[in-house]
Amino acid sequence: MIQADGCVQEGAHWLCAQEPRFAAILPDLQPLPLRLKPDGFAALLNAIVSQQVSVASADAIWGRLVAANMLTEDAVQGAGDDKLRALGLSKPKQRYAQALAAARIDYAGLRNLPSDEVMKILVGVPGIGAWTAEIYVMFSLGRADVFAPGDLALQEAARVIFDLPARPSEKALRAMAQSWSPWRSVAARIMWAYYKHIKQREGIR
């Protein structure tokens, strides 16, 4: 589990001992972000809002949802399509938000399940893909050994850090990340921080 900055530093120390290329870049990336977020319905609704839009657009839509007290399952289920559209949700995202509300996930129960089981439950909800599930488990549940190999920023960071001829595929990056277990979530933090360092832009909301 990652619960505090010290956990991230412990994982980074272990990774640097295993992989010299992490050790070479880490001094420029301090302090590594903790990135922990609350869990629950609102966290996943926020992830749905953020899909395929800019950070600025996602923040604006989320602000309207917050102002409208549209952060609970009951509120979303009780809202019609017109209201959700007026708050900025596209038709697919209206459907995803309502499906998430209808799923009535036992979020407290997820805390006690293995990561693979949590992700299986989450991806069963329309609009929740593997990336969203991995990010939720990584940051909202604080699991230390989760990775998101489909993330383009992680793929680009891997290309540069490991001097690859092209971005690795999701399958190839997943295989690479096996050697970073049991601290794959910290490896992801290092790589996102490095991506931001080299690109001077956010790799993840």
Disulfide bonds with the S-S distance in Angstrom:
none
